[in-house]
């Protein structure tokens, strides 16, 4: 089901690139338009490893979900900024292990909702929430009956925080993370990763490109230490905060000469 639909806002803009559709294009999907692919090509010109990072990130998401279900018996997942359906969606990975796993997807992209209606309507253990991921109170209300808030929940912020700008109020990514961490029951987990770079030129060029291409629907590429600050006060699980390709890898990680040097998807998992 789709919660909180606002039909008047569900116009799909085919002239402006969408982060969700660009990510779909980078993963080799078909739910995107020429304008999204053109933006991806420009992004690849600045940061050639972008497509590889998108695939590494998707693999990381699958490993994280399996790990939390198998090792910590997590059966509830709150996926912020979930994006378009792709290979190994959260509910598919989790429910393949236990059918009763519940997954709430949060996104405010109209195409995400269109696919949510067509692909998830018959799955009673999933829901799609029409909300900005920073609207935490709306999300909590939407999931009040869907989740058992006395049992652990895994809150996912996977490759989405770079879409959010820094602010001096409760819309700031760090404030959002703290708000969610405070709300989650004991035994819950936070999964956080985002695009980072130690190269100031890459950070500036990619941030400018994406901000202009998406009409301001972008935050910024950050440095690893800035992402580490999101985990303050939390217990970080081994192997710590790393390039996601190294997080509990199920295949040999790539050697140094095959790794991205421009930017990486970086983060990890913490317990509440």
Backbone bond lengths (Angstrom), bond angles and torsions (degrees), N, CA, C in turn:
res aa  C-N    CA-C-N  psi(-1)  N-CA   C-N-CA  omega(-1)  CA-C   N-CA-C  phi
1 X - - - 1.461 - - 1.516 109.63 -
2 X 1.302 114.94 155.51 1.465 121.25 177.39 1.520 107.76 -110.07
3 X 1.323 116.95 122.07 1.464 122.46 -176.63 1.511 110.28 -99.88
4 X 1.331 115.45 136.62 1.452 120.42 171.47 1.510 114.30 75.73
5 X 1.340 117.28 29.38 1.455 120.03 -179.48 1.530 111.00 -62.57
6 X 1.312 114.15 141.56 1.456 121.04 175.55 1.529 106.54 -125.42
7 X 1.351 118.40 88.47 1.458 121.17 -171.76 1.519 113.73 -51.22
8 X 1.331 118.34 -35.48 1.451 119.95 -176.49 1.520 112.30 -68.35
9 X 1.335 118.29 -15.07 1.461 120.51 -178.90 1.527 111.60 -101.89
10 X 1.315 118.42 3.97 1.450 120.92 -171.37 1.523 114.27 -93.42
11 X 1.319 117.12 25.46 1.460 121.15 173.24 1.525 108.84 -71.22
12 X 1.323 115.81 129.37 1.455 120.59 178.28 1.514 108.91 -92.48
13 X 1.319 116.60 114.84 1.453 122.98 -178.29 1.526 108.95 -83.42
14 X 1.326 115.90 109.04 1.465 120.58 -177.97 1.522 112.20 -91.24
15 X 1.335 116.53 0.20 1.462 120.88 -178.13 1.525 113.24 -102.00
16 X 1.330 116.62 -14.64 1.460 122.02 -179.31 1.522 109.24 -117.64
17 X 1.316 118.99 129.11 1.467 120.21 178.94 1.528 111.85 -57.36
18 X 1.311 115.05 143.50 1.463 122.97 176.55 1.521 108.14 -112.26
19 X 1.331 116.69 136.35 1.464 120.11 178.86 1.525 110.11 -58.55
20 X 1.334 117.29 -42.60 1.469 120.67 -179.34 1.526 111.02 -61.97
21 X 1.341 116.16 -42.53 1.467 118.97 -178.39 1.531 111.27 -73.51
22 X 1.324 116.85 -33.64 1.466 119.47 176.25 1.525 110.61 -64.37
23 X 1.320 116.48 -41.37 1.470 120.59 178.41 1.525 109.49 -63.13
24 X 1.337 116.07 -41.23 1.464 120.49 177.07 1.524 110.12 -59.79
25 X 1.331 117.13 -43.66 1.463 120.60 179.77 1.528 111.41 -63.24
26 X 1.322 117.08 -41.19 1.461 120.98 -179.93 1.524 111.69 -64.99
27 X 1.336 116.05 -28.04 1.466 120.39 178.41 1.526 112.27 -86.40
28 X 1.342 116.12 0.82 1.452 119.41 179.73 1.507 113.94 86.02
29 X 1.342 117.41 16.72 1.452 121.32 179.86 1.521 111.97 -78.65
30 X 1.330 115.41 177.59 1.469 121.34 -177.68 1.523 112.08 -117.82
31 X 1.325 117.60 1.71 1.461 121.08 -178.41 1.524 109.32 -92.23
32 X 1.309 115.44 64.55 1.465 121.24 -178.08 1.522 108.43 -157.54
33 X 1.343 115.35 168.06 1.453 121.69 -177.44 1.533 110.36 -118.89
34 X 1.336 114.58 171.47 1.465 119.46 -179.13 1.521 111.59 -57.20
35 X 1.345 116.38 -37.65 1.461 119.66 -178.78 1.528 111.20 -63.63
36 X 1.344 116.81 -33.57 1.473 120.92 177.77 1.532 110.20 -70.49
37 X 1.329 115.61 -42.54 1.467 119.44 -179.60 1.522 111.17 -67.25
38 X 1.325 116.66 -37.10 1.472 119.38 177.00 1.527 110.70 -62.73
39 X 1.329 116.60 -41.92 1.465 120.44 178.67 1.527 110.53 -64.88
40 X 1.334 116.53 -37.97 1.464 120.11 177.51 1.525 110.57 -63.75
41 X 1.315 116.99 -40.86 1.468 120.01 179.58 1.525 111.01 -63.07
42 X 1.321 116.60 -38.89 1.460 119.82 177.74 1.529 110.64 -68.20
43 X 1.320 116.01 -38.56 1.456 120.52 177.51 1.523 110.69 -64.37
44 X 1.321 116.78 -41.27 1.462 120.90 179.09 1.531 111.37 -65.72
45 X 1.310 116.56 -28.88 1.457 119.75 177.29 1.529 110.74 -65.36
46 X 1.344 115.86 -38.58 1.463 120.74 -179.37 1.529 111.32 -80.51
47 X 1.332 115.57 -41.82 1.469 121.30 -177.06 1.526 108.29 -131.16
48 X 1.337 118.25 88.05 1.471 122.24 -172.11 1.520 115.57 -59.35
49 X 1.318 117.97 -21.32 1.468 120.09 -176.94 1.525 113.18 -86.29
50 X 1.325 118.50 5.15 1.463 121.80 -172.82 1.517 113.05 -55.91
51 X 1.318 117.57 -45.68 1.468 120.01 -178.00 1.529 110.71 -64.91
52 X 1.320 116.96 -40.98 1.462 120.91 177.00 1.520 110.60 -60.82
53 X 1.330 117.15 -41.79 1.465 120.35 -179.66 1.523 111.22 -64.49
54 X 1.327 117.24 -38.35 1.464 120.05 178.62 1.523 110.69 -61.35
55 X 1.304 116.38 -41.82 1.472 119.89 179.57 1.523 111.28 -70.58
56 X 1.339 116.79 -39.55 1.472 120.14 176.51 1.525 110.45 -61.27
57 X 1.324 115.86 -40.64 1.454 120.69 -179.00 1.523 110.91 -64.52
58 X 1.331 116.61 -41.73 1.472 120.00 -179.91 1.527 110.71 -64.30
59 X 1.318 116.67 -39.62 1.463 120.37 177.75 1.525 110.66 -65.47
60 X 1.332 116.57 -40.29 1.466 121.38 176.59 1.527 110.69 -58.90
61 X 1.318 117.29 -44.55 1.464 120.60 179.88 1.525 110.82 -57.72
62 X 1.322 117.01 -44.89 1.461 119.93 178.76 1.520 112.41 -62.49
63 X 1.340 117.03 -41.95 1.467 119.99 -179.93 1.520 110.94 -65.50
64 X 1.326 116.45 -41.04 1.463 120.30 -179.65 1.518 110.97 -61.47
65 X 1.313 116.53 -46.91 1.471 119.96 -178.25 1.528 110.13 -62.86
66 X 1.320 117.23 -45.54 1.472 119.49 178.62 1.522 110.62 -60.79
67 X 1.300 116.65 -44.65 1.469 120.76 -179.51 1.526 111.00 -59.70
68 X 1.310 117.88 -46.55 1.461 120.66 -176.91 1.527 111.52 -67.66
69 X 1.321 117.03 -35.98 1.467 119.44 177.91 1.523 110.39 -71.17
70 X 1.322 116.90 -48.53 1.468 120.65 -172.96 1.527 113.02 -76.51
71 X 1.328 117.37 -39.07 1.462 120.38 -173.39 1.523 113.32 -94.95
72 X 1.338 118.01 -23.73 1.462 120.17 -175.86 1.530 113.39 -127.76
73 X 1.339 115.96 6.87 1.462 121.23 175.15 1.532 112.70 57.04
74 X 1.325 116.63 33.93 1.460 120.54 176.43 1.528 108.83 -76.61
75 X 1.321 115.59 129.42 1.467 120.44 -179.29 1.521 112.46 -121.17
76 X 1.345 117.73 4.81 1.450 121.21 -177.72 1.530 109.27 -132.84
77 X 1.333 116.35 129.86 1.458 121.78 -176.40 1.520 109.86 -131.59
78 X 1.333 115.54 131.88 1.454 122.74 177.48 1.525 106.98 -116.10
79 X 1.328 116.24 104.00 1.460 122.65 -170.93 1.527 110.16 -99.94
80 X 1.327 116.46 105.04 1.465 122.54 -178.31 1.525 110.86 -83.68
81 X 1.350 116.37 129.63 1.451 120.29 -179.75 1.508 111.39 63.59
82 X 1.322 116.47 50.83 1.458 122.42 -168.68 1.514 114.55 -67.00
83 X 1.332 117.90 -29.92 1.454 120.46 -179.98 1.514 113.10 76.80
84 X 1.318 115.20 -170.89 1.461 121.89 -176.40 1.526 110.89 -77.97
85 X 1.341 116.43 150.63 1.464 119.54 176.71 1.520 111.07 -56.96
86 X 1.319 115.69 139.46 1.459 121.12 179.58 1.521 107.33 -143.49
87 X 1.309 116.34 -161.55 1.456 119.70 175.68 1.521 110.04 -70.60
88 X 1.312 116.66 140.23 1.455 122.89 176.06 1.526 111.97 53.86
89 X 1.329 115.98 60.05 1.457 120.16 172.59 1.518 109.48 -66.03
90 X 1.322 116.40 159.24 1.469 121.15 -174.33 1.525 110.98 -55.30
91 X 1.324 117.24 -47.08 1.476 118.41 -176.74 1.527 111.27 -66.72
92 X 1.344 117.48 -32.15 1.460 119.41 179.53 1.520 111.03 -68.77
93 X 1.319 116.55 -43.01 1.460 120.26 179.24 1.525 110.66 -65.47
94 X 1.332 116.64 -48.41 1.466 120.82 -176.26 1.527 111.61 -67.95
95 X 1.333 116.81 -46.36 1.461 119.99 -175.89 1.528 112.77 -74.30
96 X 1.321 116.87 -17.51 1.462 119.44 172.60 1.520 110.45 -67.75
97 X 1.342 115.66 -26.92 1.465 120.52 177.84 1.528 111.58 -89.11
98 X 1.346 116.27 -44.66 1.463 122.28 176.91 1.522 108.68 -141.76
99 X 1.314 116.51 119.93 1.459 121.02 -175.20 1.517 113.12 -61.97
100 X 1.347 117.02 -24.18 1.458 119.20 -175.08 1.529 113.03 -86.28
101 X 1.334 118.58 3.27 1.461 120.17 177.40 1.526 109.93 -62.33
102 X 1.334 115.58 137.33 1.457 120.83 -178.82 1.523 109.70 -112.01
103 X 1.329 115.29 136.85 1.467 120.60 -176.99 1.522 109.17 -132.79
104 X 1.331 115.83 124.80 1.463 121.90 173.27 1.519 108.10 -109.63
105 X 1.328 115.58 122.23 1.461 122.00 178.16 1.522 108.98 -98.33
106 X 1.329 116.42 135.13 1.469 121.81 179.15 1.522 108.89 -117.94
107 X 1.331 116.74 124.76 1.458 120.42 176.40 1.518 108.49 -163.15
108 X 1.327 116.59 152.89 1.464 119.84 176.80 1.525 111.96 -117.94
109 X 1.332 116.68 19.84 1.457 121.64 175.71 1.530 108.55 -87.35
110 X 1.340 118.91 125.63 1.464 120.79 -175.81 1.521 113.61 -61.66
111 X 1.330 118.20 -31.43 1.462 118.81 179.30 1.521 111.23 -71.21
112 X 1.333 116.52 -32.70 1.464 119.92 175.79 1.529 109.82 -60.28
113 X 1.327 116.56 -41.88 1.465 119.92 -179.56 1.515 111.85 -68.53
114 X 1.335 117.14 -37.24 1.454 120.40 178.63 1.523 110.40 -60.43
115 X 1.326 116.22 -43.56 1.457 119.28 178.65 1.518 111.53 -74.31
116 X 1.327 117.19 -30.62 1.458 119.83 175.90 1.511 111.60 -61.68
117 X 1.320 115.87 -41.73 1.469 119.70 -179.91 1.522 111.30 -64.61
118 X 1.328 116.63 -39.40 1.462 119.20 -174.51 1.521 113.51 -83.08
119 X 1.324 118.00 -26.14 1.466 119.85 -174.42 1.523 114.48 -104.66
120 X 1.338 117.65 -20.15 1.462 118.95 -173.17 1.529 114.47 -115.98
121 X 1.316 117.44 -3.22 1.461 119.55 -175.03 1.518 113.41 -58.58
122 X 1.317 117.86 -30.40 1.458 120.72 -177.13 1.524 112.79 -94.41
123 X 1.324 116.86 4.53 1.458 120.88 179.69 1.528 107.92 -107.31
124 X 1.327 116.35 101.34 1.464 120.84 -175.04 1.522 113.25 -68.74
125 X 1.317 117.58 -13.03 1.460 120.82 -179.13 1.526 112.64 -98.69
126 X 1.326 116.60 16.30 1.461 120.77 173.87 1.522 109.25 -131.12
127 X 1.316 115.27 155.83 1.460 121.31 172.20 1.521 109.08 -150.39
128 X 1.325 116.27 154.42 1.454 122.50 175.70 1.522 107.70 -118.63
129 X 1.318 116.16 126.03 1.463 121.46 -178.23 1.516 109.16 -105.15
130 X 1.321 115.79 123.73 1.464 121.61 178.50 1.525 108.06 -83.56
131 X 1.337 115.84 92.05 1.470 119.79 -177.19 1.513 110.16 -161.00
132 X 1.318 114.88 152.24 1.456 121.61 167.72 1.530 106.70 -68.24
133 X 1.316 117.20 136.21 1.468 119.80 -175.93 1.522 112.65 -61.16
134 X 1.347 117.36 -17.97 1.462 120.65 179.35 1.521 112.65 -83.08
135 X 1.334 117.08 -9.47 1.466 120.86 179.76 1.525 109.72 -84.72
136 X 1.310 115.42 66.12 1.468 121.54 -170.99 1.524 113.19 -58.91
137 X 1.323 117.52 -42.94 1.465 119.16 -177.18 1.523 110.73 -63.70
138 X 1.329 117.49 -38.70 1.462 120.32 176.42 1.524 110.77 -63.22
139 X 1.317 116.20 -39.80 1.467 120.81 179.84 1.522 110.64 -67.47
140 X 1.330 116.58 -41.48 1.467 119.68 178.14 1.526 110.86 -62.04
141 X 1.331 116.49 -41.87 1.471 119.72 178.86 1.532 111.09 -64.68
142 X 1.326 115.41 -41.02 1.465 119.76 -178.10 1.523 112.22 -63.59
143 X 1.331 116.45 -31.19 1.467 120.39 -176.54 1.525 112.88 -102.55
144 X 1.313 117.23 9.13 1.470 120.74 -175.62 1.527 111.92 -58.20
145 X 1.329 116.65 -39.97 1.459 120.41 -179.80 1.526 112.20 -98.37
146 X 1.304 116.08 -20.41 1.465 119.99 -178.03 1.522 111.29 -73.64
147 X 1.336 116.69 -45.14 1.464 121.92 176.87 1.522 110.71 -94.71
148 X 1.318 115.13 155.93 1.457 121.59 165.90 1.524 106.06 -92.43
149 X 1.337 116.41 102.80 1.449 120.95 -174.04 1.522 113.36 -76.61
150 X 1.324 116.84 6.28 1.463 120.48 172.32 1.525 110.91 -95.45
151 X 1.324 115.86 -7.87 1.457 120.84 -179.18 1.529 109.94 -113.41
152 X 1.341 117.41 156.43 1.466 120.95 -175.72 1.532 113.15 -58.26
153 X 1.314 114.26 146.95 1.463 123.16 178.01 1.527 107.63 -132.83
154 X 1.308 116.63 140.49 1.460 120.98 172.77 1.521 108.14 -99.31
155 X 1.324 117.08 118.71 1.460 122.19 176.81 1.526 108.26 -97.46
156 X 1.315 115.68 122.12 1.454 121.71 -175.16 1.531 111.08 -104.53
157 X 1.319 116.01 128.27 1.464 123.15 171.68 1.524 106.24 -128.05
158 X 1.312 115.35 72.06 1.459 121.59 -170.86 1.524 110.07 -100.45
159 X 1.318 115.39 112.20 1.460 123.35 178.16 1.527 112.43 56.41
160 X 1.340 116.12 42.98 1.464 119.87 179.66 1.530 113.61 -127.72
161 X 1.319 118.80 -23.64 1.460 119.78 -173.62 1.523 112.45 -66.28
162 X 1.327 117.71 -26.04 1.467 118.80 176.43 1.523 111.60 -69.41
163 X 1.331 117.42 -9.95 1.472 120.93 175.39 1.528 111.87 -83.41
164 X 1.330 117.32 -7.55 1.460 121.76 -175.14 1.525 111.27 -110.92
165 X 1.319 115.11 134.42 1.466 120.55 178.72 1.525 111.04 -81.15
166 X 1.305 116.37 154.65 1.465 121.72 173.07 1.523 108.87 -73.36
167 X 1.321 116.73 140.66 1.464 121.37 176.82 1.521 108.50 -138.66
168 X 1.327 115.36 173.56 1.466 120.80 177.37 1.516 111.98 -103.80
169 X 1.344 116.07 21.78 1.459 119.56 -179.19 1.525 110.00 -136.26
170 X 1.334 116.04 -163.29 1.457 118.86 -175.52 1.526 113.46 -74.87
171 X 1.357 117.89 2.37 1.461 121.36 175.37 1.527 110.85 -87.48
172 X 1.303 117.13 -5.82 1.457 120.95 -179.97 1.533 110.12 -66.21
173 X 1.330 118.39 140.15 1.472 120.06 179.76 1.528 113.38 -54.07
174 X 1.338 116.63 -42.03 1.462 119.43 179.53 1.510 112.52 -63.82
175 X 1.331 116.71 -39.86 1.468 120.67 177.58 1.520 110.73 -64.67
176 X 1.327 116.58 -39.35 1.462 120.60 178.14 1.524 111.32 -62.26
177 X 1.328 116.65 -44.99 1.461 120.72 -179.97 1.529 110.53 -60.19
178 X 1.324 116.98 -45.48 1.466 120.61 179.71 1.518 111.27 -62.92
179 X 1.323 117.17 -39.43 1.463 122.00 -179.88 1.525 110.26 -62.59
180 X 1.316 116.49 -45.40 1.466 120.76 -179.74 1.528 110.21 -67.78
181 X 1.335 116.97 -43.41 1.465 120.29 -179.59 1.526 111.52 -60.11
182 X 1.338 116.26 -37.78 1.469 120.78 179.52 1.518 111.43 -67.80
183 X 1.323 117.10 -33.90 1.460 121.77 -176.98 1.520 112.76 -78.08
184 X 1.318 118.05 -31.99 1.463 120.87 -173.37 1.528 112.00 -64.83
185 X 1.344 117.05 143.47 1.471 120.79 178.01 1.526 111.76 -66.34
186 X 1.314 115.50 161.37 1.467 120.95 175.71 1.525 109.12 -57.61
187 X 1.338 115.54 142.32 1.457 120.46 -179.56 1.514 113.48 88.29
188 X 1.332 117.23 2.06 1.459 121.38 -179.62 1.530 111.01 -82.33
189 X 1.336 114.60 174.82 1.460 120.71 -178.00 1.525 110.34 -137.03
190 X 1.319 114.85 151.21 1.460 122.81 171.28 1.528 108.20 -117.16
191 X 1.312 116.22 132.74 1.456 121.98 175.76 1.526 106.64 -116.50
192 X 1.329 117.10 120.07 1.458 121.56 -174.98 1.521 109.48 -135.52
193 X 1.322 116.25 127.45 1.464 120.51 168.08 1.517 108.16 -151.37
194 X 1.308 115.94 153.85 1.458 120.59 176.59 1.524 109.20 -155.48
195 X 1.318 115.36 168.89 1.450 121.24 178.79 1.522 109.95 -73.18
196 X 1.331 116.11 129.08 1.459 121.51 179.73 1.525 109.25 -133.86
197 X 1.314 115.32 159.14 1.462 120.49 175.60 1.518 109.47 -153.73
198 X 1.320 115.62 143.00 1.462 121.17 172.65 1.521 111.17 -90.26
199 X 1.322 115.26 -0.89 1.458 121.42 -179.56 1.520 108.69 -96.67
200 X 1.321 117.04 110.07 1.463 121.00 -175.97 1.524 111.88 -60.56
201 X 1.335 117.21 -35.92 1.467 120.26 -179.85 1.520 111.18 -65.04
202 X 1.325 117.11 -41.78 1.468 120.74 178.22 1.525 109.90 -63.99
203 X 1.335 116.35 -45.72 1.460 119.35 179.90 1.534 110.81 -57.04
204 X 1.316 115.84 -45.91 1.464 120.19 -176.98 1.521 112.01 -69.02
205 X 1.318 117.34 -47.81 1.471 120.85 -176.77 1.525 112.24 -64.90
206 X 1.340 117.04 -44.69 1.471 119.64 -179.24 1.521 110.52 -67.10
207 X 1.326 116.35 -42.57 1.460 119.81 179.67 1.524 110.65 -61.04
208 X 1.320 117.68 -44.25 1.464 120.87 179.09 1.523 111.46 -64.60
209 X 1.333 116.80 -45.28 1.457 120.86 179.92 1.518 111.58 -59.21
210 X 1.331 116.78 -49.67 1.458 120.47 -175.50 1.522 111.57 -70.20
211 X 1.306 117.27 -35.28 1.459 120.05 178.39 1.530 110.40 -64.99
212 X 1.317 116.35 -43.54 1.461 120.13 179.19 1.522 111.63 -70.00
213 X 1.330 117.39 -43.12 1.460 121.49 -176.08 1.525 112.37 -65.39
214 X 1.336 116.46 -37.22 1.469 119.98 -175.30 1.517 113.02 -95.79
215 X 1.320 117.21 7.76 1.459 119.19 179.72 1.510 113.49 67.04
216 X 1.326 116.62 35.72 1.460 121.03 177.37 1.514 114.95 90.05
217 X 1.335 118.38 4.80 1.463 121.01 179.52 1.531 109.86 -90.44
218 X 1.299 115.24 61.33 1.467 120.80 -175.07 1.517 108.16 -157.11
219 X 1.317 115.95 155.40 1.454 121.72 176.18 1.513 109.50 -106.43
220 X 1.337 115.91 -102.90 1.468 118.59 176.64 1.521 109.70 -165.59
221 X 1.307 114.24 155.18 1.461 121.21 170.10 1.519 106.95 -73.48
222 X 1.322 117.31 132.08 1.459 120.72 -175.73 1.520 111.35 -112.83
223 X 1.320 115.17 177.74 1.458 121.86 175.03 1.526 108.47 -95.63
224 X 1.345 117.66 155.74 1.465 119.82 -179.33 1.524 113.90 -52.97
225 X 1.326 118.13 -41.02 1.461 120.31 -177.87 1.525 111.76 -62.95
226 X 1.322 116.97 -30.35 1.459 119.91 178.44 1.527 110.71 -69.66
227 X 1.305 116.80 -36.71 1.468 120.41 176.91 1.518 109.96 -71.17
228 X 1.330 116.65 -37.59 1.463 120.04 178.39 1.528 110.72 -57.90
229 X 1.314 116.86 -33.78 1.465 120.46 -179.60 1.525 111.97 -62.80
230 X 1.330 117.79 -26.49 1.466 120.09 178.15 1.530 112.04 -65.28
231 X 1.322 116.13 -22.06 1.463 121.05 -177.30 1.527 112.76 -93.54
232 X 1.304 117.68 5.83 1.461 121.01 -177.35 1.527 110.87 -57.49
233 X 1.333 116.32 130.09 1.455 121.37 179.11 1.508 114.36 84.84
234 X 1.328 118.10 -1.97 1.457 122.14 -179.65 1.529 109.97 -106.12
235 X 1.317 116.23 159.12 1.457 121.79 178.27 1.519 108.93 -95.30
236 X 1.323 115.78 109.10 1.463 120.56 -175.58 1.525 109.60 -81.95
237 X 1.320 115.40 131.26 1.459 122.13 -179.00 1.530 110.05 -82.51
238 X 1.327 115.83 144.46 1.462 120.31 175.50 1.526 110.28 -61.03
239 X 1.303 118.00 142.21 1.463 129.79 13.89 1.524 115.42 -89.82
240 X 1.317 118.26 22.31 1.448 120.69 178.39 1.518 111.93 89.62
241 X 1.325 115.19 -157.45 1.461 121.11 178.88 1.524 108.25 -94.00
242 X 1.326 115.32 120.88 1.464 120.88 -170.22 1.529 110.32 -146.89
243 X 1.323 115.35 170.49 1.456 120.86 163.67 1.531 105.75 -56.17
244 X 1.327 118.05 128.04 1.468 119.60 -170.92 1.520 113.21 -60.97
245 X 1.327 117.78 -21.67 1.452 119.25 178.12 1.522 111.29 -64.44
246 X 1.345 116.96 -20.57 1.462 121.96 -179.41 1.524 112.87 -95.80
247 X 1.334 118.54 -4.09 1.466 120.28 -175.88 1.530 109.91 -78.82
248 X 1.350 114.78 106.49 1.468 122.00 179.69 1.525 110.77 43.08
249 X 1.326 114.95 52.99 1.466 120.74 -177.00 1.525 111.15 -62.32
250 X 1.339 115.68 138.22 1.466 119.97 177.74 1.526 111.80 -99.21
251 X 1.320 116.17 0.95 1.461 122.41 171.87 1.533 106.92 -135.78
252 X 1.323 118.45 160.68 1.474 119.46 -179.67 1.523 110.68 -58.31
253 X 1.329 117.58 126.41 1.470 120.31 177.98 1.524 111.01 -60.83
254 X 1.326 118.02 153.31 1.466 120.46 -178.78 1.525 111.73 -65.21
255 X 1.327 117.35 147.32 1.469 120.43 176.95 1.528 110.12 -69.50
256 X 1.320 117.20 164.45 1.478 121.00 -176.67 1.524 113.97 -52.29
257 X 1.326 117.44 -39.00 1.465 119.25 -175.68 1.530 112.80 -70.53
258 X 1.328 118.02 -13.60 1.463 121.29 179.20 1.526 112.49 -107.08
259 X 1.312 116.84 8.56 1.460 120.77 -179.70 1.529 110.88 -92.92
260 X 1.322 114.09 155.60 1.460 119.81 177.27 1.525 109.49 -66.86
261 X 1.307 116.40 141.30 1.461 121.23 177.36 1.525 111.58 -115.37
262 X 1.336 117.15 -9.94 1.462 119.61 -178.25 1.524 111.78 -89.64
263 X 1.335 116.77 -48.39 1.465 120.72 175.74 1.510 109.05 -157.28
264 X 1.331 117.77 164.13 1.463 121.97 -179.20 1.523 109.53 -140.37
265 X 1.314 113.83 160.58 1.463 121.24 170.65 1.525 105.69 -89.31
266 X 1.332 118.05 121.75 1.460 121.19 -166.20 1.524 110.03 -135.61
267 X 1.336 115.78 135.67 1.465 119.60 178.01 1.509 110.92 163.58
268 X 1.343 115.95 -151.10 1.445 120.12 -177.42 1.510 111.72 176.44
269 X 1.328 114.95 -156.50 1.464 122.79 -173.61 1.531 108.92 -129.26
270 X 1.317 116.21 138.70 1.474 120.62 178.30 1.522 109.78 -132.71
271 X 1.297 115.38 148.99 1.462 120.94 175.75 1.516 109.54 -97.68
272 X 1.343 114.90 151.98 1.463 121.37 -179.29 1.532 109.48 -89.12
